[in-house]
Amino acid sequence: MRSIRVRLALIFSAITLGAIAGVYVYVAPQLESSLRDQKLEELARDAGLYSRDLIRAIGTNVDEGTVNRAVRQAADRSGSRVTLFGVSRGTQGLQTYPISDSTAQTRLEDVSFAVATDAARTGRTQRGTEPTTEGRIGEAARPLFFNGRVARVVVFSAPLGDVQRNVELIRRQIAVAGAIMLLIASIAGYLVAQALSRRIKRLETAADKVAAGDFSQRIPIDGDDELADLASAFNEMQGQLAQLDSARKRFIATASHELRTPIFSLGGFVELLQDEDIDDETRAHFLEQISQQLARLRRLTAELLDLSRLEAGSLELRTEPTDVGDLAREVTREFTPALAQHDSHLELRLTRDPIRATCDRERVAQIMRILIDNALAHTPPGTDIFVSATRENGGVRLAVRDHGLGIHRTVLPRIFEPFFTSDDAQGSGLGLAIARELAERMNGHLDVESVPGRTTFTLELPS
């Protein structure tokens, strides 16, 4: 019962069985009632058509033979049993009594013919059924008037056995057809469920492999139904998980390498400082190197923390209207010592009007620091740097341009990848990855254009 094949087969069978039961229980009785009403309607129509001669046979001067002949003639024409009743109005009220019957039966009292009394009382044709020793019969009673009063009642009757036989035949046919359809539905349900369960089993197998770290199992997409959509979504998810797993492994390997280098360097300098024979100048040099490695570790750990928070979506941004021009002035002033040491000049190009953007002020400043620091780190000494902020196409465009050697076209597509650095680069390779992620979190975009002699990083933000 835990198998989806069995469950679906049982569901199909239950639905089919319910439909058959509904037909058997509801349609068959309705059909029987319709056929019975149709039979009574035919008897009532015959009573109206073939009782005219009986009207002429009413009267005290009409002999019994004439009445019997009229009754039998009406029965022969209609094909039904015809019984003529008289009407008495005595002390016991209105009553009917048999006068003549087309079957020449002498024991008419075996049949009550209650419709005859109803027709005499109401003066209208009445229909009904009643049981007999030979089965149920249908009856239609028509009142016959003489001198404005109901003098006789003629009853046309016929057995309802043919109606019962037709209904029983239909019920047997329904039962046989239902049994065949139930068998077909059970087999079809089982086959359909088997096909569905086979496709679901493929998903289960692939999910188990994904849970075990194997992202190579692709699910074939057969059809265009919901399971096909699920398989397509699963394949897409599997591809994304494979990329994330690869990035995670690369991240761990690169981060370990980046952390290992300064840590080993610090350990070596500490061992050298423990040597009492080194002079003061060498000791000061070692301490300076230790300070540089510690600064590198602090910067690396801060960048790793920012990147992990960005990837986890836990970095909170406080967007607000910000004057990007004022922010650019503040950030560029921070690089005055670094520019002097690099023997470079930074030119700030801004408009007179305020340049406002909706962004996180601190994170935009962080992006600018990364871009300017990147320009200083990857250009020869004496290279000039240009920072500009303008309003374009309803947004704000902030650009950092340098006239260094440029970025090689084979390297350019990868510079925003975490930990990617060129052969001669210094640093962890996390800055540009963090900068682009921050830009996208603020509904902006960070892009780069580079040709020999000019490299421009452009940050676009919504205004």
GUDRENLO-67667 format. One record per residue: residue number from 1; x, y, z of N, C-alpha, C in turn. Coordinates in pm, whole numbers. Atoms other than C-alpha are relative to their C-alpha. Example, Ala and Ser with C-alpha at 12.3 -4.5 7.8 and 13.67 -1.06 7.14 Angstrom:
# residues 2
  seq    n.px    n.py    n.pz   ca.px   ca.py   ca.pz    c.px    c.py    c.pz
    1      89    -119       0    1230    -450     780      90     120       0
    2     -82    -119      -6    1367    -106     714     -77     109      73
# end
This chain:
# residues 463
  seq    n.px    n.py    n.pz   ca.px   ca.py   ca.pz    c.px    c.py    c.pz
    1      81    -121       0       0       0       0      85     126       0
    2     -87    -118       1     300     234      31      42      35    -141
    3     -42     -25     137     368     201    -341     -97      94     -69
    4      84     -94      72     242     488    -554     -73     -67    -115
    5      68      73     107     162     240    -830    -129     -62      51
    6     119      63     -56     -79      49    -608    -104     105      38
    7      93    -104     -44    -229     366    -467     -73      62    -119
    8      65     -60     115    -294     522    -807     -94     -99     -68
    9      88     101      59    -434     195    -942    -130     -12      82
   10     120       6     -85    -671     179    -643     -86     124     -15
   11      76    -124      19    -769     543    -691     -78      -5    -131
   12      69      12     129    -847     484   -1060    -117     -97      12
   13     106     101     -14   -1046     173    -969    -115      54      83
   14     105     -55     -86   -1234     353    -693     -85     102     -75
   15      75     -99      78   -1328     639    -927     -91     -70    -100
   16      81      74      98   -1447     395   -1195    -115     -72      68
   17     104      71     -73   -1635     187    -941    -108      96      50
   18      98     -99     -45   -1799     499    -801     -90      47    -115
   19      80     -41     115   -1909     606   -1150     -99    -109     -38
   20      89     112      34   -2052     259   -1222    -112     -12     103
   21     101       8    -105   -2230     251    -886    -102     112     -14
   22      92    -112      20   -2376     594    -956     -98     -27    -113
   23      88      35     112   -2510     477   -1291     -99    -108      42
   24      84     114     -38   -2643     155   -1139    -107      43     100
   25      93     -36    -107   -2804     318    -837     -93     114     -40
   26      79    -120      31   -2925     646    -989     -66      -8    -137
   27      53      -3     136   -2968     602   -1364    -104    -110     -22
   28      94     111      22   -3135     259   -1360    -138      27      60
   29     134     -33     -53   -3419     361   -1121     -68     112     -77
   30      59    -108      78   -3467     682   -1316     -53     -51    -133
   31      44      59     126   -3489     480   -1635    -129     -81      21
   32     119      78     -28   -3742     243   -1478    -122      91      20
   33     110     -93     -23   -3955     535   -1363     -46      64    -131
   34      35     -62     129   -3938     696   -1709     -77     -98     -88
   35      69     100      81   -4040     371   -1883    -140     -27      54
   36     131      23     -59   -4326     318   -1637     -94     115     -31
   37      84    -116      31   -4452     673   -1686     -39       1    -147
   38      31       7     142   -4428     627   -2062    -110    -102     -27
   39     104     104      16   -4638     306   -2036    -135      51      46
   40     125     -54     -50   -4902     480   -1827     -54     108     -92
   41      43    -103      95   -4909     770   -2074     -64     -64    -123
   42      59      71     113   -4974     523   -2357    -138     -55      33
   43     131      52     -42   -5259     362   -2161    -103     112       8
   44      93    -113      -8   -5412     704   -2092     -38      48    -139
   45      32     -41     136   -5387     794   -2462     -96    -100     -67
   46      90     102      54   -5550     462   -2560    -141      13      58
   47     131     -17     -64   -5828     526   -2308     -78     113     -65
   48      68    -111      66   -5903     853   -2482     -40     -34    -143
   49      26      30     141   -5891     704   -2833    -105    -107     -20
   50      81     120      28   -6078     374   -2794    -119     -17      94
   51     115      13     -91   -6352     448   -2542    -126      68     -55
   52     117     -69      53   -6594     629   -2778    -121     -94     -18
   53     110      96      15   -6794     317   -2856     -62     -37     134
   54      52      31    -133   -6825     254   -2486     -94     110      49
   55      89    -109     -41   -6985     595   -2438    -139     -22     -59
   56     129      27      64   -7254     496   -2687     -72    -119      64
   57      60     118     -63   -7311     174   -2488     -55      29     138
   58      54     -37    -131   -7419     365   -2178    -151      23     -14
   59     146     -21       1   -7793     354   -2104     -72    -126      46
   60      77     113     -52   -8067     134   -1963     -53     -91    -109
   61      53      80     108   -8183      14   -2303     107     -75     -77
   62    -111      69      66   -7840    -127   -2397      15    -135      66
   63     -10     133     -60   -7813    -501   -2354     143     -33      34
   64    -133      39     -50   -7520    -677   -2188      91     -44    -112
   65     -82      46     111   -7398    -835   -2513      63     116     -76
   66     -54    -118      70   -7357    -497   -2677     113      61      80
   67    -106     -57     -86   -7158    -372   -2379     126     -86      -7
   68    -118      88       4   -6929    -676   -2381      73       9    -133
   69     -64     -12     131   -6871    -644   -2755      80     130     -10
   70     -69    -130       4   -6776    -278   -2716     129      -6      83
   71    -120      13     -85   -6534    -365   -2434     108     -80     -71
   72    -102      82      69   -6364    -641   -2633      56      71    -123
   73     -47     -72     118   -6347    -423   -2942     104     105      41
   74     -97     -99     -49   -6170    -149   -2744     131     -66      41
   75    -121      72     -40   -5929    -408   -2603      78     -46    -122
   76     -70      46     121   -5854    -547   -2951      73     115     -69
   77     -61    -115      66   -5781    -201   -3090     124      51      77
   78    -110     -57     -82   -5557     -91   -2801     107    -101      35
   79     -96     102     -43   -5389    -423   -2726      14      -6     151
   80      -4      -1    -147   -5461    -368   -2355    -125     -69      54
   81     118      52     -68   -5701    -519   -2108     -92     117      31
   82      97    -108     -21   -6018    -313   -2084    -108     -52      95
   83     100      36    -101   -6252    -323   -1786     -95     118      16
   84     103    -104     -13   -6578    -128   -1761     -61     -10     139
   85      55      -6    -135   -6702     -16   -1420    -123      88       0
   86     114     -85     -28   -7035     116   -1307      25      84     123
   87     -19     -95    -111   -7072     399   -1056    -130       5      80
   88     117      -9     -88   -7309     389    -760      25     106     105
   89     -10    -104    -101   -7386     668    -518    -106     -30     105
   90      95      42    -102   -7553     508    -221      36      58     135
   91     -24     -46    -136   -7544     545     153     147     -13      40
   92    -142      22     -32   -7184     421     160      92      90     -83
   93     -80     -92      80   -7071     697     -74      20     -51    -141
   94     -27      35     140   -6939     682    -428      84    -126      -7
   95     -72     126      17   -6833     335    -530      -8     -43    -147
   96       0      56     135   -6741     153    -850      -9    -151      10
   97      15     146       3   -6823    -205    -947      19     -45    -145
   98     -27      45     136   -6720    -414   -1250    -126     -41     -73
   99     111      37      87   -6962    -454   -1535      45     -99    -106
  100     -47      86     109   -6755    -610   -1813     152       8      -6
  101    -147       5      10   -6396    -719   -1875      37     -72    -130
  102     -38      55     131   -6218    -795   -2203      60    -138      11
  103     -61     131     -15   -6051   -1104   -2060    -101    -106      41
  104     109      91     -37   -6385   -1261   -1963      28     -68     133
  105     -25      56    -133   -6255   -1315   -1612    -122      26      88
  106     115     -14     -89   -6524   -1375   -1355      37      53     137
  107     -43     -45    -134   -6318   -1287   -1051      73     132     -12
  108     -59    -133      11   -6259    -918   -1109      37      57     137
  109     -31     -52    -134   -6248    -872    -733     145     -22      39
  110    -142      19     -31   -5891   -1000    -742      82     126     -26
  111     -68    -127      31   -5796    -657    -880     -86     113      54
  112      78    -105     -66   -5898    -348    -686     -36     113     -95
  113      23    -111      92   -5866     -93    -971     -39     127      76
  114      28    -121     -80   -5846     195    -723      -8     123     -88
  115       3    -117      87   -5789     435   -1013    -140      24     -55
  116     138     -17      49   -6150     367   -1124     -78      89      93
  117      69     -83     -99   -6287     516    -802      51     143      -4
  118     -58    -136       7   -6046     812    -829     -53      74    -123
  119      50     -65     121   -6155     883   -1186    -146      39      15
  120     141     -31     -21   -6525     864   -1086     -15     119      94
  121       9    -109     -97   -6464    1101    -797      44     133     -60
  122     -58    -125      50   -6254    1360    -984     -56      40    -136
  123      49     -31     134   -6412    1334   -1327     112      20    -100
  124    -115     -13      91   -6066    1323   -1487      69    -135     -11
  125     -74     125      21   -5846    1048   -1627     106     -14     109
  126     -95      27    -106   -5636     887   -1353      90    -117     -43
  127     -96     106      31   -5323     671   -1383      60     -53     129
  128     -62      60    -118   -5158     431   -1140      45    -142     -27
  129     -44     140       9   -5007      90   -1074     -47     -74     124
  130      31      81    -118   -5093    -198    -847      51    -141     -22
  131     -51     137      12   -4957    -544    -770    -113    -101     -19
  132      92     111      18   -5132    -862    -879      76    -130      20
  133     -65     131     -15   -5067   -1233    -850      93     -31    -117
  134     -83      23     119   -4909   -1218   -1197     102     111     -22
  135     -95    -110      11   -4697    -911   -1131     -70     135      -2
  136      56    -135      -4   -4746    -535   -1123     -55      39    -137
  137      61     -46     124   -4977    -379   -1379     -16     152       5
  138      26    -143      12   -5024     -23   -1506    -144      22     -42
  139     141     -25      23   -5370     133   -1522     -25     146     -36
  140      48    -135      33   -5537     436   -1682    -153      -5      -3
  141     146       1     -15   -5900     507   -1582     -57     129     -55
  142      64    -118      58   -6122     741   -1787    -148       0      36
  143     143      -6     -33   -6461     858   -1665     -83      19    -128
  144      93     -13     112   -6755     824   -1911    -126      70      51
  145     110     -85     -49   -7030    1087   -1878    -130     -33     -75
  146     134      17      56   -7405    1044   -1932     -92      97      73
  147      86    -105     -57   -7643    1337   -1883      75      87     102
  148     -78     -91     -83   -7362    1542   -1729      59     -61     124
  149     -55      66    -119   -7268    1286   -1467      86    -118     -43
  150     -84     117      25   -7003    1014   -1444     -84    -123      20
  151      85     119      -7   -7200     703   -1528      81    -128      -3
  152     -87     116      12   -6921     462   -1614     146      45       9
  153    -145     -21       2   -6545     432   -1577      63    -115     -74
  154     -70     104      75   -6333     244   -1828     148       2      40
  155    -139      13     -43   -5992     115   -1719      77     -81    -104
  156     -92      69      89   -5719      28   -1968     123     -40      83
  157    -112      47     -82   -5450    -186   -1802      89     -93     -81
  158     -98      87      67   -5139    -375   -1908     108     -36     100
  159    -108      38     -94   -4866    -568   -1725     126      83     -24
  160    -126     -77       6   -4541    -384   -1648     122     -92      -1
  161    -112      94       0   -4330    -697   -1677     106      34    -103
  162     -98     -34     103   -4168    -580   -2004      89     115      45
  163     -81    -111     -55   -4057    -259   -1828     103     -55      97
  164     -92      58     -96   -3903    -462   -1546     110     -78     -71
  165    -101      79      73   -3733    -696   -1793     100      90     -71
  166     -93     -92      67   -3588    -405   -1990      98      63      99
  167     -87     -61    -102   -3456    -243   -1674     102    -100      51
  168     -94     102     -47   -3304    -568   -1552     107     -28    -104
  169     -98      20     107   -3139    -618   -1890     104     113      -1
  170     -92    -116      -1   -2993    -268   -1877      92      -8     122
  171     -84      12    -120   -2870    -328   -1522     108    -106     -19
  172    -101     103      25   -2698    -650   -1630     108      52     -95
  173     -97     -56      94   -2537    -469   -1921      92     101      69
  174     -83     -97     -76   -2421    -192   -1688     100     -74      87
  175     -89      75     -88   -2276    -449   -1449     114     -63     -78
  176    -105      62      81   -2089    -633   -1726      96     105     -53
  177     -87    -106      52   -1962    -315   -1889      81      64     111
  178     -73     -58    -114   -1871    -177   -1547     115     -87      45
  179    -109      90     -40   -1670    -486   -1460     116       7     -98
  180    -107     -12     101   -1480    -460   -1790      74     132      16
  181     -63    -131     -15   -1417     -88   -1743      80       8     129
  182     -75       0    -125   -1310    -147   -1383     134     -71     -17
  183    -124      72      26   -1054    -401   -1500      95      84     -84
  184     -83     -86      86    -930    -168   -1774      57     117      79
  185     -46    -115     -80    -912     126   -1531     108     -43      98
  186    -101      46     -95    -717     -81   -1278     134     -24     -70
  187    -124      26      74    -465    -196   -1539      61     131     -48
  188     -52    -129      48    -437     153   -1692      58      82     114
  189     -51     -75    -116    -398     310   -1349     134     -54      46
  190    -126      60     -44    -126      64   -1258     112      34     -98
  191    -104     -30      99      63     123   -1586      40     147       6
  192     -31    -142     -10      34     501   -1559      79      29     127
  193     -71     -21    -126     141     490   -1196     141     -56      -8
  194    -135      58      15     434     265   -1289      90      95     -78
  195     -80     -95      77     550     516   -1551      36     122      85
  196     -27    -116     -86     516     803   -1303     101     -35     109
  197     -92      38    -108     691     613   -1025     141     -21     -52
  198    -134      18      57     977     530   -1260      69     136     -16
  199     -58    -135      13    1027     900   -1332      32      59     136
  200     -27     -50    -135     999     983    -962     122     -70      59
  201    -115      75     -50    1252     710    -884     130      59     -53
  202    -120     -65      53    1499     881   -1118      33     124      80
  203     -23    -118     -82    1453    1200    -920      56     -38     136
  204     -48      45    -131    1503    1012    -594     146     -43      -7
  205    -139      46      16    1821     848    -721      95     118     -18
  206     -84    -119      22    1959    1180    -845      14      81     128
  207      -6     -75    -127    1869    1347    -513      95     -66      98
  208     -93      70     -88    2057    1076    -323     144      28     -40
  209    -137     -28      46    2365    1135    -539      41     144      31
  210     -30    -139     -35    2341    1510    -487      31      11     150
  211     -24      -2    -146    2318    1452    -110     138     -57      32
  212    -132      59     -23    2636    1242    -139     112      84     -63
  213    -102     -86      58    2813    1524    -327      29     -27    -145
  214     -20      30     141    2784    1379    -678    -102      80     -80
  215      88     -87      77    2642    1644    -914       0     -35    -149
  216     -14      37     141    2699    1452   -1238    -126     -67     -56
  217     119      74      45    2361    1271   -1254    -103      97     -55
  218     100     -83      65    2146    1457   -1506    -127     -82     -25
  219     127      70      16    1778    1365   -1526     -54      26    -140
  220      60     -23     132    1635    1310   -1877    -138      61      13
  221     130     -68      -2    1337    1537   -1945     -86     -60    -109
  222      90      64      96    1063    1332   -2110    -141      52      24
  223     133     -57     -10     735    1510   -2174       4     147      34
  224      12    -142     -34     609    1856   -2090    -100      21     115
  225      92     -11    -112     411    1789   -1773      72      53     124
  226     -57     -55    -123     472    1887   -1411     128     -73      42
  227    -121      74     -35     727    1607   -1356     116      42     -89
  228    -106     -50      88     921    1730   -1660      50     135      50
  229     -41    -129     -57     918    2081   -1510      84     -21     125
  230     -77      29    -121    1038    1934   -1181     139     -52     -33
  231    -130      52      41    1317    1743   -1356      88     112     -53
  232     -77    -113      52    1422    2060   -1539      50      89     114
  233     -41     -82    -115    1424    2258   -1214     108     -72      82
  234    -100      77     -75    1619    1977   -1046     135       7     -70
  235    -126      -8      73    1881    1979   -1323      63     138      16
  236     -52    -135     -18    1912    2356   -1293      57      18     141
  237     -49      -7    -138    1944    2330    -916     131     -76      15
  238    -120      81      -8    2203    2056    -958     120      72     -60
  239    -108     -77      59    2407    2274   -1190      47     113      90
  240     -37    -108     -92    2395    2564    -946      74     -54     122
  241     -70      59    -114    2493    2336    -659     141     -42     -38
  242    -134      38      45    2784    2205    -865      91     122      -5
  243     -80    -123       4    2900    2561    -925      34      49     141
  244     -25     -44    -137    2859    2649    -559     101     -90      70
  245     -94      93     -62    3044    2336    -452     141      25     -52
  246    -131     -29      56    3326    2414    -691      55     131      56
  247     -45    -128     -56    3338    2773    -570      40     -14     146
  248     -33      20    -142    3335    2657    -209     137     -65      16
  249    -130      67      -9    3626    2420    -264     113      94     -40
  250    -103     -95      43    3817    2684    -455      21     108     104
  251      -9    -103    -104    3738    2938    -185      82     -51     118
  252     -73      55    -114    3863    2710      91     149     -17     -32
  253    -140      22      37    4178    2618     -99      76     132     -10
  254     -69    -128      18    4261    2976    -192      13      74     132
  255      -7     -68    -130    4173    3117     150     106     -64      88
  256    -103      68     -80    4389    2853     315     140      42     -45
  257    -132     -41      52    4675    2943      85      32     143      39
  258     -24    -140     -31    4631    3316     139      30      21     149
  259     -27     -14    -143    4623    3273     517     130     -68      40
  260    -120      73     -36    4904    3021     524     128      83     -24
  261    -121     -75      35    5155    3255     356      39     102     107
  262     -41     -95    -104    5146    3543     607      25     -67     136
  263     -20      67    -129    5117    3301     900     139     -63       5
  264    -135      57       5    5429    3111     792     107     109       5
  265     -96    -110      -1    5603    3441     729      17      56     140
  266      -7     -50    -137    5514    3563    1077      77     -97      90
  267     -72      98     -80    5639    3238    1228     150       5     -25
  268    -144     -10      30    5971    3273    1046      63     121      62
  269     -57    -122     -59    6023    3630    1159       9     -11     152
  270      -6      17    -145    5938    3537    1518     121     -86      38
  271    -118      84     -28    6202    3262    1511     129      80     -17
  272    -121     -81      21    6457    3506    1369      19     102     112
  273     -11     -98    -108    6375    3763    1636      46     -62     131
  274     -44      68    -121    6443    3502    1903     152     -17       4
  275    -147       7       5    6805    3502    1789      58     126      63
  276     -55    -115     -74    6994    3726    2031     116      67     -73
  277    -119     -55      67    7282    3786    1786     -35     100    -109
  278      32     -94     108    7085    3998    1535      15     142      51
  279     -21    -140     -37    7159    4370    1530    -134      74       1
  280     123     -79     -15    6907    4645    1597     -63      35    -134
  281      55     -35     131    6871    4743    1233     -76    -117     -61
  282      69     119      53    6783    4387    1129    -127     -28      78
  283     119      22     -83    6548    4356    1423    -111      97     -39
  284     101    -100      41    6369    4676    1319     -61     -37    -135
  285      50      42     131    6344    4545     963     -99    -116      13
  286      89     114     -23    6192    4220    1086    -133      45      60
  287     123     -50     -62    5941    4408    1303     -87      72    -102
  288      77     -66     105    5841    4619    1003     -70    -103     -89
  289      60     106      81    5785    4301     801    -115     -67      73
  290     108      59     -79    5579    4153    1083    -122      91      -1
  291     111     -95       2    5370    4472    1093     -74      -5    -133
  292      62       8     132    5309    4448     718     -83    -128     -16
  293      73     127      11    5208    4082     741    -126       1      87
  294     119     -13     -83    4972    4160    1030    -107      86     -67
  295      95     -84      74    4813    4438     826     -64     -78    -113
  296      54      84     108    4777    4195     538    -102    -100      55
  297      94      94     -60    4611    3941     769    -129      70      41
  298     120     -74     -38    4373    4204     907     -87      32    -121
  299      75     -33     121    4278    4315     557     -65    -125     -61
  300      51     123      58    4237    3956     437    -119     -54      80
  301     111      51     -82    4020    3851     732    -123      89     -13
  302     114     -91      19    3804    4163     690     -69     -26    -134
  303      57      27     132    3759    4089     320     -71    -135      -3
  304      65     131      -7    3681    3723     388    -133       9      75
  305     123     -16     -76    3422    3826     646    -107      70     -84
  306      96     -70      86    3260    4074     406     -54     -91    -109
  307      42      87     109    3254    3819     125     -94    -109      50
  308      86     106     -54    3105    3545     343    -136      56      39
  309     127     -62     -36    2839    3783     474     -82      35    -124
  310      70     -30     124    2754    3892     121     -60    -127     -61
  311      49     125      57    2723    3532      -1    -112     -60      84
  312     105      51     -88    2511    3442     302    -122      91       4
  313     112     -94       0    2289    3748     248     -24      65     133
  314      19     -56    -134    2344    3868     605      60     139      15
  315     -59    -134      -7    2518    4197     519    -112     102     -15
  316     107     -99       2    2280    4481     603      47     127     -72
  317     -28    -124      72    2270    4781     372     -98     107      45
  318      83    -113     -43    2140    5122     481      -3     101    -113
  319       7     -89     115    2034    5295     162     -66     132      38
  320      52    -133     -25    1968    5666     171      49      93    -111
  321     -50     -97     100    1999    5968     -61     139      51      41
  322    -140     -34     -29    2373    6040     -84      56      87    -111
  323     -71     -83      98    2574    6315    -253     131     -71     -35
  324    -117      78      40    2824    6103    -445     121      90     -22
  325    -111     -92      20    3033    6411    -526      75      27     130
  326     -64     -22    -130    3097    6492    -158      70    -126      47
  327     -60     126     -43    3166    6125     -90     130     -26     -75
  328    -122      20      78    3422    6111    -371     112      90      50
  329    -103     -89     -54    3602    6412    -228      61     -56     129
  330     -48      54    -126    3624    6251     116      92    -120     -22
  331     -78     122      21    3753    5918     -15     135      32     -65
  332    -127     -29      70    4015    6065    -248     101      68      93
  333     -94     -64     -94    4160    6274      37      72    -104      85
  334     -63     105     -80    4231    5951     224     125     -57     -69
  335    -110      60      75    4475    5846     -52     115      96     -27
  336    -109     -97      23    4697    6155     -36     137     -60      32
  337    -133      59     -27    4986    5969     139      36    -111     -99
  338     -28     110      93    4953    5664     -88      35      53    -138
  339     -30     -59     130    4952    5884    -399     140      60      -2
  340    -134     -58      -8    5261    6066    -281     107    -109      -4
  341     -96     110      -1    5440    5738    -214      11     -65    -139
  342       1      60     135    5336    5611    -559      43      99    -108
  343     -41    -107      93    5444    5940    -718    -106      18    -109
  344     110     -13      96    5100    5963    -882     -87     118      37
  345      92    -111     -20    4841    6236    -920    -141     -49     -24
  346     141      37      15    4468    6189    -873     -79     126     -32
  347      83    -114      42    4235    6425   -1056    -147     -35      21
  348     141      21     -30    3874    6456    -935     -84      88     -92
  349      82     -74      96    3620    6558   -1200    -147     -13      42
  350     137      -2     -50    3280    6660   -1060     -73     120     -58
  351      83    -113      41    2992    6883   -1164     -25      90     119
  352      27     -95    -109    2895    7189    -963    -126     -39      77
  353     125      38     -66    2548    7059    -891      19    -129      80
  354      -9     124     -78    2498    6790    -626     -37    -122     -86
  355      26     124      73    2505    6435    -763     -53    -101     103
  356      61      82    -105    2259    6236    -553     -38    -139     -54
  357      37     139      32    2209    5859    -555     -57     -66     124
  358      55      76    -112    2008    5619    -339      88    -122      22
  359     -99     107     -23    2275    5395    -186      41       0     147
  360     -62       6    -132    2461    5289     127     131      78      -7
  361    -115     -91      10    2713    5567     182     131     -71      32
  362    -123      66     -41    2970    5351     361      44    -104    -102
  363     -36     105      96    2954    5071     103      47      60    -132
  364     -50     -67     121    2993    5310    -190     142      50      23
  365    -136     -43     -34    3298    5455     -12      96    -119      -3
  366     -84     120       2    3429    5099      30      33     -40    -145
  367     -24      33     141    3388    5035    -345     102      95     -60
  368     -95     -99      54    3573    5357    -429     141     -27      51
  369    -133      30     -55    3858    5266    -195      61    -120     -71
  370     -50     120      69    3885    4923    -360      49      35    -139
  371     -36     -34     138    3894    5075    -710     126      86      -6
  372    -120     -87       0    4150    5346    -626     122     -79      44
  373    -112      82     -46    4366    5103    -431      43    -100    -108
  374     -30      92     110    4343    4859    -723      79      71    -110
  375     -73     -77     102    4458    5134    -962     144      27      43
  376    -136     -23     -48    4759    5213    -743      82    -128       0
  377     -75     125     -11    4850    4846    -701      39     -56    -136
  378     -22      64     129    4838    4756   -1070      51      95    -108
  379     -58     -92      98    4995    5058   -1236     142      37      43
  380    -137     -42     -36    5359    5170   -1252       0     132      76
  381     -10    -128     -71    5470    5457   -1027      -7     117     -98
  382      14    -118      84    5384    5798   -1167    -123      -2     -89
  383     120       7      84    5060    5683   -1333    -111      84      61
  384     107     -86     -48    4783    5940   -1305    -133     -77       5
  385     130      64     -21    4436    5841   -1183    -107     109      -7
  386     109     -95      15    4106    6013   -1268    -126     -61      62
  387     126      40     -63    3788    5991   -1059    -106     100     -42
  388     107     -89      48    3464    6130   -1203    -134     -52      48
  389     138      35     -38    3096    6135   -1102     -93      87     -82
  390      95     -70      86    2816    6230   -1340    -137     -62      13
  391     136      52       5    2443    6188   -1384     -31     -36    -145
  392      27      46     136    2348    5981   -1689    -119     -95       0
  393     114      90      22    2024    5818   -1809     -81     -25     126
  394      82      13    -120    1841    5884   -1483      71     -64     117
  395     -77      60    -109    2118    5731   -1269     129      77      23
  396    -128     -62     -33    2458    5814   -1126     110     -92     -48
  397    -112      76      55    2780    5705   -1294     128      49      65
  398    -126     -34     -67    3102    5698   -1090     110     -85     -64
  399    -104      71      74    3422    5607   -1276     138      28      61
  400    -141     -11     -41    3786    5540   -1174      84     -48    -119
  401     -79      32     121    4028    5552   -1469     148      22      27
  402    -145     -16      -8    4401    5498   -1486      57     -24    -140
  403     -68      14     130    4648    5509   -1774     122     -90      14
  404    -107      98     -15    4851    5207   -1682      11     -90    -122
  405     -23      92     111    4936    4905   -1893    -128     -64     -50
  406     125      63      39    4576    4781   -1904      -7    -144      46
  407      24     138     -40    4429    4438   -1835      -6     -86    -126
  408      -4      87     119    4500    4155   -2079    -141     -55     -26
  409     136      41      36    4188    4048   -2269     -33    -142      48
  410      28     136     -50    4228    3685   -2154     -28       0     149
  411      18      -9    -145    4228    3796   -1790    -127      77      35
  412     108     -93     -29    3953    4056   -1816    -131     -67      46
  413     127      59     -45    3650    3819   -1786       2     -58     140
  414      -8      68    -129    3779    3676   -1457      37      90     117
  415     -55     -86    -107    3887    3980   -1260     -97      19     116
  416      96     -13    -110    3564    3985   -1055     -21    -130      75
  417      10     125     -72    3608    3624    -943      76       8     133
  418     -72      -2    -129    3701    3576    -575     135     -69     -11
  419    -137      53     -10    4076    3516    -516      75      -1    -133
  420     -74      -2     127    4164    3572    -881      93     120      -2
  421    -100    -106      16    4483    3770    -929      87     -34    -120
  422     -93      23     111    4713    3818   -1226     136     -40      56
  423    -129      56     -44    5068    3682   -1213      80     100      82
  424     -83     -98     -70    5224    4008   -1098     -79      80     103
  425      84     -78     -90    4937    4123    -875      35     -27     145
  426     -16      13    -144    4959    4184    -504    -138       9      65
  427     128      -6     -71    4671    4121    -266     -69    -135      -3
  428      73     126     -16    4408    3859    -194     -88     -34    -118
  429      90      26     111    4201    3896    -509    -146       2      40
  430     139      -5     -47    3884    3962    -306     -64     135     -21
  431      54    -136       4    3844    4337    -349    -103      22    -108
  432      93     -24     110    3683    4348    -692    -125     -88      11
  433     117      86     -20    3457    4052    -611     -96      62     102
  434      82     -66    -101    3336    4234    -300     -66     125     -58
  435      52    -124      57    3294    4560    -492    -119     -27     -92
  436     112      29      90    3075    4404    -762    -122     -49      78
  437     112      53     -78    2864    4217    -507     -71     113      74
  438      61    -115     -69    2808    4537    -307     -79      86     -97
  439      71     -80      99    2710    4724    -624    -134     -64     -36
  440     124      69      37    2452    4461    -717     -99      -1     115
  441      91      -3    -115    2311    4456    -362     -69     136      12
  442      61    -133      -2    2242    4831    -404     -73      30    -130
  443      70     -12     129    2065    4765    -738      81      78    -102
  444     -89     -65      96    2367    4900    -921      78    -102     -80
  445     -81      90      82    2632    4755   -1147     141      56      -9
  446    -141     -37      12    3012    4756   -1161      56     -71    -122
  447     -53      57     123    3180    4707   -1497     139      57     -26
  448    -136     -41      30    3525    4745   -1649      19       1    -151
  449     -46      -7     138    3668    4850   -1986     151      24       4
  450    -146     -12      -4    4037    4810   -2058      58     -22    -138
  451     -82      11     121    4264    4867   -2354     142      37      40
  452    -137     -38     -35    4641    4906   -2356      12     151      20
  453     -17    -141     -31    4712    5238   -2185    -117      63      72
  454     114     -60     -72    4370    5287   -2022     -91    -110      55
  455      94      92     -64    4151    5099   -1774    -100      84      79
  456     106     -76     -67    3816    5231   -1650     -97     -94      69
  457     103      70     -77    3602    5084   -1373    -116      96      20
  458     118     -87      -4    3245    5222   -1379    -103     -59      94
  459     104      39     -94    2997    5205   -1093    -126      78     -34
  460     127     -63      30    2635    5276   -1188     -97     -27     113
  461      92       9    -113    2384    5348    -913    -131      69     -35
  462     128     -69      23    2012    5438    -913      -1     132      73
  463       2    -133     -61    1945    5803    -842    -112       9     103
# end
